[in-house]
Amino acid sequence: MTYCSSDMNPAIQQPASSPVGVYECEVTLKFRLIEESLAHCDREQLLRLLVDAFSYGSDDYLEPLNTQVDIQEVPELEASPEMRRQLMRLRNASGVK
């Protein structure tokens, strides 16, 4: 799955044969949320709930405080073997070397 701001603007679309790379992404979100008790959620459920709430945007129940995004391309060898295999599949399917 590709997440890129150019996907939102068709005038800035990247070529279909654009190279595929491995990226390390860090997202820091700080916000206040009015919600029922979150103590009963496991970590995965809690993360899903918080990201869903944040994605709906600011409203009477959510107040964004700070958002930071850091994306860096990393050498393919730093990716797991599973990710490297998937990278090869994507390149083979699109003809990108």
N, C-alpha and C positions, 0 to 999 in steps of 0.2 A: 504494500500500500504506500502511496506517495503523498506526502503532506508538504505543500509548497504554496506560498502566497500567489504565485503566478497562475495556479489553477483557478483562481477566482476571476482573473481577467483574461478573456480569450485573446485579446490583442497581444499578450505577452506569453503566449503558449510556447513551450520549449519544443524543439524538433522531436519527432517520434523516436529517432534513434539516439537520443541523448544518453550519455554514459550513466551506468548505474554504479553507485558507490556505497560504502559503509559509513554511517554517521553515528556519532555519539551525541545524544541529545539530553539536555538537562533542563527541566522546567520547574521553576519555583513559583508557586501560587500562594499568596497569603490573602485570606478573606475571612470575613465574619459571616456566620450562617445561623439562622434561626431554624432549628430542626428538632425533632423528637430525639430522645436519648440515643446516642451513637455507641454507647458502651457495649451493647449486645452484638455489634457487628465484628466480624473477623476483619483482618487487614485488607483483604481483597475486596470484600463487600464495601468497606468504608471508603477505600480509594475510588471505587466505581461510583458510589453515591456522591462523593465530593466533586469528582470531575464532572459528573452529570449536572450537578447543581451549578457549578461554575460555568459550564457551557451554555446554560440558559441565559446567563447574563445578569446584570444588576437588576434587582427588584426590591420589594419590601422585605424580603427574607435573606438577601445576600448583598453584602457590601464588600467589593474588591478593595484591597489595601495595597498590594504590590504584586507585580508579575514580571518575571525575568525568564528569558529563554536563551540558552547557549547551545549552539550546534557546531560541531567540528567534524570534518571528514577524518576518518582514521584509516590506517593501513588495513587492507583486507586480512592480513595475517593475524590481526588482533581480534577478528570476529571468530565466533565459535565454528567448529566444523560444519554444523547444520546450516548456519548462515552463509558460509562460503559455498556450500553445495547449492543453496537457493540462489545465490548470486550467479553461479555458473549456469543454472537453469534459465534464469532471466536473460542472461547475455546470449545463450544459445537460442532461445525463443525469439529474441529480437534481432539477432545477427550482430550484436555489439560485442566487440572484443575488449 
